[in-house]
């Protein structure tokens, strides 16, 4: 299994950062390179099993919310096998408080299976999405 992990420090309290990113269907509202999503099933909000649908890189993504933990400020989602050549894709976005700084540690990780010949391209695509999203969070809360 391959993986991608990107993290950053955001100069804002964890509760403020989480308030921005906590809505599973709100990704397009804060991520500069992803569009607004539409509901993919009858489940709304942060209900486990809820599906968000949006276009990215020529593909209609259907991401399903697999876990949501308000107290731990994290959620995990996945998409169907074969999307971008990845299987068993699972990603987690987590916001942790840095108590001494009144700042946040934000981590976005993914685990997936991918054929060896596609590993570098897949890792680059996932890393690019995660990096640009976390950079946007830093900028949003800067100064």
DSSP file (Angstrom, degrees, kcal/mol; ACC not computed):
  #  RESIDUE AA STRUCTURE BP1 BP2  ACC     N-H-->O    O-->H-N    N-H-->O    O-->H-N    TCO  KAPPA ALPHA  PHI   PSI    X-CA   Y-CA   Z-CA
    1    1 A X              0   0    0      0, 0.0   112,-0.2     0, 0.0     2,-0.2   0.000 360.0 360.0 360.0 134.5    0.0    0.0    0.0
    2    2 A X  E     -A  112   0A   0    110,-3.1   110,-2.2     2,-0.0     2,-0.3  -0.505 360.0-167.0 -95.6 168.7    1.3    3.4   -0.9
    3    3 A X  E     -A  111   0A   0    108,-0.2     2,-0.4    -2,-0.2   108,-0.2  -0.995  18.4-153.9-156.2 160.5    0.6    6.6    0.9
    4    4 A X  E     -A  110   0A   0    106,-2.2   106,-2.5    -2,-0.3     2,-0.4  -0.999  13.5-176.4-135.7 136.5    0.8   10.4    0.9
    5    5 A X  E     +A  109   0A   0     -2,-0.4     2,-0.4   104,-0.2   104,-0.2  -0.986   5.2 172.3-138.8 126.5    1.1   12.6    3.9
    6    6 A X  E     +A  108   0A   0    102,-2.2   102,-3.0    -2,-0.4     2,-0.3  -0.997   8.2 171.5-131.9 136.8    1.1   16.4    4.0
    7    7 A X  E     +A  107   0A   0     -2,-0.4     2,-0.3   100,-0.2   100,-0.2  -0.962   4.7 171.7-143.3 161.2    0.9   18.6    7.1
    8    8 A X  E     -A  106   0A   0     98,-2.1    98,-2.7    -2,-0.3     2,-0.5  -0.971  32.9-111.3-157.6 166.8    1.2   22.2    8.0
    9    9 A X  E     -A  105   0A   0     -2,-0.3     2,-0.5    96,-0.2    96,-0.2  -0.940  27.7-159.0-105.8 129.7    0.9   24.7   10.9
   10   10 A X  E     -A  104   0A   0     94,-2.8    94,-2.6    -2,-0.5     2,-2.4  -0.937  20.3-129.7-110.5 130.1   -2.0   27.2   10.6
   11   11 A X  S    S+     0   0    0     -2,-0.5     2,-0.3    92,-0.2    92,-0.1  -0.378  79.7  80.4 -80.4  63.1   -1.8   30.3   12.6
   12   12 A X  S    S-     0   0    0     -2,-2.4    -2,-0.2    92,-0.1     5,-0.1  -0.964  90.1 -85.3-159.7 151.4   -5.3   30.0   14.1
   13   13 A X    >>  -     0   0    0     -2,-0.3     4,-1.9     1,-0.1     3,-0.9  -0.267  41.3-115.7 -60.2 148.4   -6.9   28.1   16.9
   14   14 A X  H 3> S+     0   0    0     89,-0.5     4,-3.1     1,-0.3     5,-0.3   0.843 113.5  58.9 -56.2 -37.4   -8.0   24.6   16.0
   15   15 A X  H 3> S+     0   0    0      1,-0.2     4,-1.6     2,-0.2    -1,-0.3   0.853 107.4  47.1 -65.0 -32.2  -11.7   25.3   16.6
   16   16 A X  H <> S+     0   0    0     -3,-0.9     4,-1.1     2,-0.2    -1,-0.2   0.907 114.5  45.5 -73.1 -42.1  -11.6   28.1   13.9
   17   17 A X  H >X S+     0   0    0     -4,-1.9     4,-1.9     1,-0.2     3,-0.6   0.930 113.6  49.8 -65.4 -44.6   -9.8   26.0   11.4
   18   18 A X  H 3X S+     0   0    0     -4,-3.1     4,-2.4     1,-0.2    -1,-0.2   0.878 103.4  60.4 -62.5 -37.3  -12.1   23.1   12.0
   19   19 A X  H 3< S+     0   0    0     -4,-1.6    -1,-0.2    -5,-0.3     4,-0.2   0.842 109.4  44.0 -59.1 -32.2  -15.1   25.4   11.6
   20   20 A X  H << S+     0   0    0     -4,-1.1     3,-0.3    -3,-0.6    -2,-0.2   0.892 124.8  30.1 -78.4 -41.1  -13.9   26.1    8.1
   21   21 A X  H  < S+     0   0    0     -4,-1.9    -2,-0.2     1,-0.2    -3,-0.2   0.548  92.8  91.4 -99.2  -7.8  -13.1   22.5    7.0
   22   22 A X     <  +     0   0    0     -4,-2.4     2,-0.8    -5,-0.2    -1,-0.2   0.753  63.5  89.0 -65.6 -27.1  -15.5   20.4    9.0
   23   23 A X    >   -     0   0    0     -3,-0.3     3,-2.1    -4,-0.2     4,-0.2  -0.625  65.6-155.9 -77.9 111.2  -18.3   20.3    6.4
   24   24 A X  G >  S+     0   0    0     -2,-0.8     3,-0.7     1,-0.3    -1,-0.2   0.839  95.9  47.4 -53.6 -36.1  -17.6   17.2    4.2
   25   25 A X  G 3  S+     0   0    0      1,-0.2    12,-0.6     2,-0.1     3,-0.3   0.449  98.7  72.1 -87.2   0.1  -19.5   18.9    1.4
   26   26 A X  G X>  +     0   0    0     -3,-2.1     3,-1.9     1,-0.2     4,-0.6   0.288  58.0 111.1 -98.7  10.0  -17.8   22.2    1.8
   27   27 A X  H X> S+     0   0    0     -3,-0.7     4,-2.4     1,-0.3     3,-1.3   0.877  76.1  54.5 -52.8 -44.0  -14.3   21.3    0.3
   28   28 A X  H 34 S+     0   0    0     -3,-0.3    -1,-0.3     1,-0.3     8,-0.2   0.657  98.0  66.7 -67.1 -14.9  -14.8   23.4   -2.8
   29   29 A X  H <4 S+     0   0    0     -3,-1.9    -1,-0.3     6,-0.1    -2,-0.2   0.720 118.3  18.4 -78.3 -21.8  -15.5   26.4   -0.5
   30   30 A X  H << S+     0   0    0     -3,-1.3     2,-0.6    -4,-0.6    -2,-0.2   0.590 105.7  84.7-122.5 -18.6  -12.0   26.6    0.9
   31   31 A X    ><  -     0   0    0     -4,-2.4     3,-1.0    -5,-0.2   102,-0.1  -0.783  65.1-151.7 -89.8 122.3   -9.8   24.5   -1.5
   32   32 A X  T 3  S+     0   0    0     -2,-0.6    -1,-0.1   100,-0.3   101,-0.1   0.688  90.3  43.0 -70.2 -18.1   -8.7   26.8   -4.4
   33   33 A X  T 3  S+     0   0    0     96,-0.1     2,-0.4     2,-0.1    -1,-0.2   0.323 100.7  76.1-111.6   7.4   -8.4   24.0   -7.0
   34   34 A X  S <  S-     0   0    0     -3,-1.0    -3,-0.1    -7,-0.2    22,-0.1  -0.964  72.9-132.9-120.9 137.3  -11.5   22.0   -6.3
   35   35 A X        -     0   0    0     20,-0.6    -7,-0.2    -2,-0.4    -6,-0.1  -0.286  38.8 -79.0 -79.8 167.8  -15.0   23.0   -7.4
   36   36 A X        -     0   0    0     -8,-0.2     2,-0.2    -9,-0.1    -1,-0.2  -0.352  53.1-133.7 -57.6 146.3  -18.1   23.0   -5.2
   37   37 A X        -     0   0    0    -12,-0.6     2,-0.3    17,-0.1    17,-0.2  -0.603   8.8-142.0-101.2 165.2  -19.6   19.5   -4.9
   38   38 A X  E     -B   53   0A   0     15,-2.4    15,-2.4    -2,-0.2     2,-0.1  -0.863  35.6 -87.5-119.2 160.6  -23.1   18.3   -5.3
   39   39 A X  E     -B   52   0A   0     -2,-0.3    13,-0.2    13,-0.2     5,-0.1  -0.438  30.8-166.3 -67.3 138.0  -24.8   15.6   -3.2
   40   40 A X  S    S+     0   0    0     11,-2.9     2,-0.3     3,-0.2    12,-0.2   0.457  70.2   7.5-105.5  -4.0  -24.3   12.1   -4.6
   41   41 A X  S    S-     0   0    0     10,-0.5     9,-0.0     2,-0.3    10,-0.0  -0.884  92.7 -80.3-156.9-171.7  -27.0   10.4   -2.6
   42   42 A X  S    S+     0   0    0     -2,-0.3     2,-0.4    -3,-0.1     8,-0.1   0.551  95.3  98.6 -79.2  -6.8  -29.9   11.2   -0.2
   43   43 A X        -     0   0    0      6,-0.2     8,-0.4     4,-0.1    -2,-0.3  -0.671  56.6-169.0 -85.7 133.3  -27.5   11.6    2.8
   44   44 A X    >   +     0   0    0     -2,-0.4     3,-1.3     6,-0.1     6,-0.1  -0.633  41.9   6.4-116.0 172.8  -26.6   15.1    3.7
   45   45 A X  T 3  S-     0   0    0      1,-0.2    -2,-0.0    -2,-0.2     5,-0.0  -0.204 121.0 -26.3  60.1-142.3  -24.1   16.9    6.0
   46   46 A X  T 3  S+     0   0    0    -22,-0.1     2,-0.4   -23,-0.1    -1,-0.2  -0.139  89.3 143.5-101.2  36.5  -21.5   14.8    7.8
   47   47 A X    X   -     0   0    0     -3,-1.3     3,-2.5     1,-0.1    18,-0.2  -0.626  61.0-106.8 -76.8 129.6  -23.6   11.7    7.8
   48   48 A X  T 3  S+     0   0    0     -2,-0.4    18,-0.2     1,-0.3     3,-0.1  -0.351 109.5  30.4 -56.9 131.9  -21.5    8.5    7.4
   49   49 A X  T 3  S+     0   0    0     16,-2.9    -1,-0.3     1,-0.4    -6,-0.2   0.253  84.9 141.5  97.8 -10.7  -22.1    7.3    3.9
   50   50 A X    <   -     0   0    0     -3,-2.5    15,-2.8    15,-0.1     2,-0.4  -0.364  40.3-146.3 -63.1 143.7  -22.8   10.7    2.4
   51   51 A X  E     - C   0  64A   0     -8,-0.4   -11,-2.9    13,-0.2   -10,-0.5  -0.950  10.9-162.8-120.0 132.4  -21.4   11.2   -1.1
   52   52 A X  E     -BC  39  63A   0     11,-2.6    11,-2.4    -2,-0.4     2,-0.4  -0.920   9.9-161.1-109.7 141.7  -20.0   14.3   -2.6
   53   53 A X  E     +BC  38  62A   0    -15,-2.4   -15,-2.4    -2,-0.4     2,-0.3  -0.980  22.7 143.8-126.1 129.8  -19.6   14.6   -6.4
   54   54 A X  E     - C   0  61A   0      7,-1.6     7,-3.1    -2,-0.4     2,-0.3  -0.984  44.9-104.9-158.8 158.0  -17.4   17.0   -8.3
   55   55 A X  E     + C   0  60A   0     -2,-0.3   -20,-0.6     5,-0.3     2,-0.3  -0.687  38.4 166.5 -88.9 139.1  -15.2   17.1  -11.4
   56   56 A X  E >   - C   0  59A   0      3,-2.8     3,-1.8    -2,-0.3   -22,-0.1  -0.923  65.2 -13.3-153.1 126.8  -11.5   17.1  -11.1
   57   57 A X  T 3  S-     0   0    0     -2,-0.3     3,-0.1     1,-0.3    -2,-0.0   0.852 128.7 -49.8  54.2  40.2   -8.8   16.5  -13.7
   58   58 A X  T 3  S+     0   0    0      1,-0.2     2,-0.4     0, 0.0    -1,-0.3   0.544 119.5 103.2  80.1   7.6  -11.3   15.2  -16.3
   59   59 A X  E <   -C   56   0A   0     -3,-1.8    -3,-2.8    24,-0.0     2,-0.9  -0.960  70.0-130.9-124.7 139.3  -12.9   12.8  -13.9
   60   60 A X  E     -C   55   0A   0     -2,-0.4     2,-0.3    -5,-0.2    -5,-0.3  -0.812  32.7-150.8 -85.7 109.7  -16.2   13.0  -12.0
   61   61 A X  E     -C   54   0A   0     -7,-3.1    -7,-1.6    -2,-0.9     2,-0.5  -0.631  15.0-166.9 -84.9 138.2  -15.2   12.0   -8.4
   62   62 A X  E     -C   53   0A   0     -2,-0.3    18,-0.6    -9,-0.2     2,-0.5  -0.883  14.3-174.7-122.6  95.3  -17.7   10.3   -6.1
   63   63 A X  E     -CD  52  79A   0    -11,-2.4   -11,-2.6    -2,-0.5     2,-0.4  -0.796   9.1-153.6 -98.2 133.1  -16.2   10.5   -2.6
   64   64 A X  E     -CD  51  78A   0     14,-3.0    14,-1.9    -2,-0.5     2,-0.5  -0.890  17.4-124.6-109.3 131.7  -17.9    8.8    0.3
   65   65 A X  E     + D   0  77A   0    -15,-2.8   -16,-2.9    -2,-0.4    12,-0.3  -0.633  32.8 172.6 -74.1 120.6  -17.6    9.9    3.9
   66   66 A X  E     +     0   0A   0     10,-2.9     2,-0.3    -2,-0.5    11,-0.2   0.733  62.6   8.9-103.3 -30.0  -16.4    6.8    5.9
   67   67 A X  E     - D   0  76A   0      9,-1.8     9,-2.4   -20,-0.1    -1,-0.4  -0.989  56.7-173.9-153.0 145.7  -15.8    8.3    9.3
   68   68 A X  E     + D   0  75A   0     -2,-0.3     2,-0.4     7,-0.2     7,-0.2  -0.972   2.7 179.4-145.5 127.1  -16.4   11.6   11.1
   69   69 A X  E  >> - D   0  74A   0      5,-3.0     5,-1.9    -2,-0.3     4,-0.8  -0.862   6.6-177.1-133.9  98.9  -15.2   12.6   14.5
   70   70 A X  T  45S+     0   0    0     -2,-0.4     3,-0.5     1,-0.2    -1,-0.1   0.898  86.9  50.8 -60.7 -43.1  -16.2   16.1   15.7
   71   71 A X  T  45S+     0   0    0      1,-0.2    -1,-0.2     2,-0.1    -2,-0.0   0.901 116.0  40.0 -65.2 -41.7  -14.3   15.8   19.0
   72   72 A X  T  45S-     0   0    0      2,-0.1    23,-0.3    24,-0.0    -1,-0.2   0.496 107.7-129.1 -84.2  -3.7  -11.1   14.6   17.3
   73   73 A X  T  <5 +     0   0    0     -4,-0.8    22,-2.5    -3,-0.5     2,-0.3   0.957  66.1 114.0  53.6  57.9  -11.7   17.1   14.4
   74   74 A X  E   < -DE  69  94A   0     -5,-1.9    -5,-3.0    20,-0.2     2,-0.3  -0.996  41.9-172.2-151.4 154.8  -11.2   14.6   11.7
   75   75 A X  E     -DE  68  93A   0     18,-1.8    18,-2.3    -2,-0.3     2,-0.4  -0.990  10.5-151.0-146.1 154.9  -13.0   12.8    8.9
   76   76 A X  E     +DE  67  92A   0     -9,-2.4   -10,-2.9    -2,-0.3    -9,-1.8  -0.962  18.6 171.1-125.2 139.6  -12.1   10.0    6.5
   77   77 A X  E     -DE  65  91A   0     14,-2.5    14,-3.0    -2,-0.4     2,-0.3  -0.918   8.1-170.5-141.6 166.7  -13.4    9.5    3.0
   78   78 A X  E     -DE  64  90A   0    -14,-1.9   -14,-3.0    -2,-0.3     2,-0.3  -0.928  11.5-139.5-147.7 172.0  -12.7    7.2    0.0
   79   79 A X  E     -D   63   0A   0     10,-0.6    10,-0.5    -2,-0.3   -16,-0.2  -0.934  41.2 -73.2-135.5 165.3  -13.6    6.8   -3.6
   80   80 A X    >   -     0   0    0    -18,-0.6     3,-1.7    -2,-0.3     6,-0.2  -0.135  57.5 -93.3 -60.3 146.9  -14.4    3.8   -5.8
   81   81 A X  T 3  S+     0   0    0      1,-0.2     6,-0.3     4,-0.1    -1,-0.1  -0.232 110.2  34.4 -54.1 143.7  -11.6    1.5   -6.9
   82   82 A X  T >  S+     0   0    0      4,-2.6     3,-2.1     1,-0.3     2,-0.3   0.158  77.0 137.0  95.2 -18.3  -10.1    2.3  -10.2
   83   83 A X  G X  S-     0   0    0     -3,-1.7     3,-2.1     3,-0.4    -1,-0.3  -0.485  91.0 -10.5 -64.9 123.3  -10.5    6.1   -9.9
   84   84 A X  G 3  S-     0   0    0     -2,-0.3    -1,-0.3     1,-0.3     3,-0.1   0.744 127.0 -66.0  55.7  25.3   -7.2    7.6  -11.1
   85   85 A X  G <  S+     0   0    0     -3,-2.1    30,-0.5     1,-0.3     2,-0.3   0.628 106.4 129.2  75.1  13.0   -5.8    4.0  -11.2
   86   86 A X  E <   - F   0 114A   0     -3,-2.1    -4,-2.6    -6,-0.2    -3,-0.4  -0.781  39.8-163.9-103.5 145.4   -6.1    3.8   -7.4
   87   87 A X  E    S+ F   0 113A   0     26,-2.6    26,-3.4    -2,-0.3    -7,-0.1  -0.928  70.8  11.9-123.1 152.3   -7.7    1.1   -5.3
   88   88 A X  E    S-     0   0A   0     -2,-0.3     2,-0.3    24,-0.2    -1,-0.2   0.837  80.8-176.6  52.6  39.9   -8.7    1.1   -1.7
   89   89 A X  E     +     0   0A   0    -10,-0.5   -10,-0.6    -3,-0.2     2,-0.4  -0.523   8.6 170.3 -71.3 126.3   -8.2    4.9   -1.5
   90   90 A X  E     -EF  78 111A   0     21,-2.3    21,-2.4    -2,-0.3     2,-0.4  -0.984   7.0-176.5-138.5 125.3   -8.8    6.3    2.0
   91   91 A X  E     -EF  77 110A   0    -14,-3.0   -14,-2.5    -2,-0.4     2,-0.4  -0.939   6.8-162.0-124.8 146.9   -7.9    9.8    3.0
   92   92 A X  E     -EF  76 109A   0     17,-2.6    17,-2.5    -2,-0.4     2,-0.5  -0.994   5.2-162.3-130.5 132.8   -8.1   11.6    6.4
   93   93 A X  E     +EF  75 108A   0    -18,-2.3   -18,-1.8    -2,-0.4     2,-0.4  -0.968  20.3 178.7-110.7 127.3   -8.2   15.3    7.1
   94   94 A X  E     -EF  74 107A   0     13,-2.7    13,-2.5    -2,-0.5     2,-0.5  -0.991  19.6-160.9-136.6 137.5   -7.4   16.1   10.8
   95   95 A X  E     - F   0 106A   0    -22,-2.5     2,-0.4    -2,-0.4    11,-0.2  -0.981  15.4-174.8-118.4 122.5   -7.0   19.4   12.7
   96   96 A X  E     - F   0 105A   0      9,-2.8     9,-3.2    -2,-0.5     2,-0.2  -0.941  25.0-117.2-121.1 139.5   -5.1   19.2   16.0
   97   97 A X  E     - F   0 104A   0     -2,-0.4     2,-0.7     7,-0.2     7,-0.2  -0.521  10.9-153.8 -74.4 136.5   -4.7   22.1   18.5
   98   98 A X  E >>> - F   0 103A   0      5,-2.8     5,-1.5    -2,-0.2     4,-1.3  -0.905  17.1-166.5-104.6  97.6   -1.1   23.4   19.2
   99   99 A X  T 345S+     0   0    0     -2,-0.7     3,-0.3     1,-0.3    -1,-0.2   0.847  77.2  51.9 -62.4 -41.6   -1.9   24.6   22.7
  100  100 A X  T 345S+     0   0    0      1,-0.2    -1,-0.3    -3,-0.1    -3,-0.0   0.777 119.9  34.9 -68.1 -25.3    1.2   26.7   23.4
  101  101 A X  T <45S-     0   0    0     -3,-0.8    -1,-0.2     2,-0.1    -2,-0.2   0.529  97.7-127.6-105.2  -8.3    0.8   28.7   20.1
  102  102 A X  T  <5S+     0   0    0     -4,-1.3     2,-0.2    -3,-0.3    -3,-0.2   0.910  75.7 117.6  53.6  41.5   -3.0   28.9   19.9
  103  103 A X  E   < - F   0  98A   0     -5,-1.5    -5,-2.8   -92,-0.1   -89,-0.5  -0.612  61.8-114.9-124.6-176.4   -2.4   27.5   16.4
  104  104 A X  E     -AF  10  97A   0    -94,-2.6   -94,-2.8    -7,-0.2     2,-0.6  -0.965   2.5-146.0-130.1 143.5   -3.3   24.3   14.6
  105  105 A X  E     -AF   9  96A   0     -9,-3.2    -9,-2.8    -2,-0.4     2,-0.5  -0.952  25.0-166.4-101.6 118.3   -1.5   21.3   13.1
  106  106 A X  E     -AF   8  95A   0    -98,-2.7   -98,-2.1    -2,-0.6     2,-0.4  -0.931   6.4-176.4-114.1 128.5   -3.4   20.2   10.0
  107  107 A X  E     -AF   7  94A   0    -13,-2.5   -13,-2.7    -2,-0.5     2,-0.5  -0.978  11.2-172.6-128.4 133.5   -2.6   16.9    8.5
  108  108 A X  E     +AF   6  93A   0   -102,-3.0  -102,-2.2    -2,-0.4     2,-0.3  -0.980  18.6 172.4-126.6 117.0   -4.1   15.3    5.3
  109  109 A X  E     -AF   5  92A   0    -17,-2.5   -17,-2.6    -2,-0.5     2,-0.3  -0.868  12.4-171.6-126.0 155.8   -3.1   11.7    4.7
  110  110 A X  E     -AF   4  91A   0   -106,-2.5  -106,-2.2    -2,-0.3     2,-0.4  -0.996   7.2-164.9-145.9 147.4   -4.1    9.0    2.2
  111  111 A X  E     +AF   3  90A   0    -21,-2.4   -21,-2.3    -2,-0.3     2,-0.3  -0.985  25.6 150.1-127.8 141.5   -3.4    5.3    1.8
  112  112 A X  E     -A    2   0A   0   -110,-2.2  -110,-3.1    -2,-0.4     2,-0.4  -0.988  42.9-114.0-164.1 159.1   -4.1    3.5   -1.5
  113  113 A X  E     + F   0  87A   0    -26,-3.4   -26,-2.6    -2,-0.3     2,-0.3  -0.856  39.6 166.3 -98.7 139.7   -3.1    0.6   -3.7
  114  114 A X  E     - F   0  86A   0     -2,-0.4   -28,-0.1   -28,-0.2     5,-0.1  -0.987  42.2 -98.0-152.7 144.2   -1.6    1.5   -7.1
  115  115 A X    >>  -     0   0    0    -30,-0.5     3,-2.3    -2,-0.3     4,-0.7  -0.358  39.3-117.1 -60.9 142.2    0.3   -0.4   -9.7
  116  116 A X  G >4 S+     0   0    0      1,-0.3     3,-0.9     2,-0.2     4,-0.4   0.839 113.8  57.1 -52.2 -37.6    4.1    0.2   -9.4
  117  117 A X  G 34 S+     0   0    0      1,-0.2    -1,-0.3     2,-0.1     4,-0.2   0.650 113.3  40.2 -71.8 -12.8    4.3    1.9  -12.8
  118  118 A X  G <> S+     0   0    0     -3,-2.3     4,-2.6     2,-0.1     5,-0.2   0.369  86.7  98.5-111.2   1.3    1.7    4.5  -11.7
  119  119 A X  H <X S+     0   0    0     -3,-0.9     4,-2.6    -4,-0.7     5,-0.2   0.906  82.9  47.1 -60.2 -46.2    2.9    5.1   -8.2
  120  120 A X  H  > S+     0   0    0     -4,-0.4     4,-2.2     2,-0.2    -1,-0.2   0.923 115.0  45.4 -64.8 -44.5    4.9    8.3   -8.9
  121  121 A X  H  > S+     0   0    0      2,-0.2     4,-2.2     1,-0.2    -1,-0.2   0.912 114.6  48.5 -65.4 -42.1    2.1    9.9  -10.9
  122  122 A X  H  X S+     0   0    0     -4,-2.6     4,-2.4     2,-0.2     5,-0.2   0.932 111.9  48.4 -64.0 -46.0   -0.6    8.9   -8.4
  123  123 A X  H  X S+     0   0    0     -4,-2.6     4,-2.7    -5,-0.2     5,-0.2   0.893 111.0  51.9 -62.1 -39.4    1.5   10.2   -5.4
  124  124 A X  H  X S+     0   0    0     -4,-2.2     4,-2.2    -5,-0.2    -1,-0.2   0.899 109.9  48.3 -63.9 -41.4    2.1   13.5   -7.3
  125  125 A X  H  X S+     0   0    0     -4,-2.2     4,-1.9     2,-0.2    -2,-0.2   0.945 115.8  42.8 -64.4 -48.7   -1.6   14.0   -8.0
  126  126 A X  H  X S+     0   0    0     -4,-2.4     4,-2.5     1,-0.2     5,-0.2   0.931 114.4  50.8 -64.5 -45.6   -2.6   13.4   -4.4
  127  127 A X  H  X S+     0   0    0     -4,-2.7     4,-3.0    -5,-0.2     5,-0.2   0.895 108.8  52.6 -59.4 -41.2    0.3   15.4   -3.0
  128  128 A X  H  X S+     0   0    0     -4,-2.2     4,-2.2    -5,-0.2     5,-0.2   0.906 110.4  46.6 -62.6 -43.1   -0.6   18.3   -5.2
  129  129 A X  H  X S+     0   0    0     -4,-1.9     4,-1.8     2,-0.2    -2,-0.2   0.939 116.7  44.1 -63.8 -47.6   -4.2   18.4   -4.1
  130  130 A X  H  X S+     0   0    0     -4,-2.5     4,-2.5     2,-0.2     5,-0.2   0.925 114.0  49.3 -65.2 -45.6   -3.3   18.1   -0.4
  131  131 A X  H  X S+     0   0    0     -4,-3.0     4,-2.3    -5,-0.2    -1,-0.2   0.922 112.3  46.5 -62.6 -45.9   -0.5   20.7   -0.6
  132  132 A X  H  X S+     0   0    0     -4,-2.2     4,-1.8    -5,-0.2  -100,-0.3   0.864 112.8  51.3 -67.9 -33.8   -2.5   23.3   -2.4
  133  133 A X  H  X S+     0   0    0     -4,-1.8     4,-1.6    -5,-0.2    -2,-0.2   0.930 112.1  44.6 -66.5 -45.3   -5.4   22.8    0.0
  134  134 A X  H  X S+     0   0    0     -4,-2.5     4,-2.2     1,-0.2    -2,-0.2   0.861 110.6  54.7 -69.7 -34.2   -3.3   23.2    3.1
  135  135 A X  H  X S+     0   0    0     -4,-2.3     4,-2.4    -5,-0.2    -1,-0.2   0.903 106.5  52.6 -62.6 -39.6   -1.5   26.2    1.6
  136  136 A X  H  X S+     0   0    0     -4,-1.8     4,-2.5     2,-0.2    -2,-0.2   0.877 107.5  51.8 -63.9 -37.2   -4.9   27.8    1.1
  137  137 A X  H  X S+     0   0    0     -4,-1.6     4,-1.8     2,-0.2    -2,-0.2   0.930 109.2  49.5 -64.0 -44.9   -5.8   27.2    4.8
  138  138 A X  H  X S+     0   0    0     -4,-2.2     4,-0.7     1,-0.2    -2,-0.2   0.937 114.1  45.7 -58.3 -46.5   -2.6   28.9    5.9
  139  139 A X  H >< S+     0   0    0     -4,-2.4     3,-0.6     1,-0.2    -1,-0.2   0.878 107.4  57.9 -65.2 -38.6   -3.3   31.9    3.7
  140  140 A X  H 3< S+     0   0    0     -4,-2.5    -1,-0.2     1,-0.2    -2,-0.2   0.885 116.3  34.1 -59.3 -39.6   -6.9   32.1    4.8
  141  141 A X  H 3< S+     0   0    0     -4,-1.8    -1,-0.2    -5,-0.1    -2,-0.2   0.415  91.3 121.2 -98.6   1.2   -5.9   32.5    8.4
  142  142 A X    <<        0   0    0     -4,-0.7    -3,-0.0    -3,-0.6  -130,-0.0  -0.400 360.0 360.0 -69.5 141.5   -2.7   34.5    7.9
  143  143 A X              0   0    0     -2,-0.1    -1,-0.2  -132,-0.0    -2,-0.1   0.455 360.0 360.0  48.1 360.0   -2.3   38.0    9.4
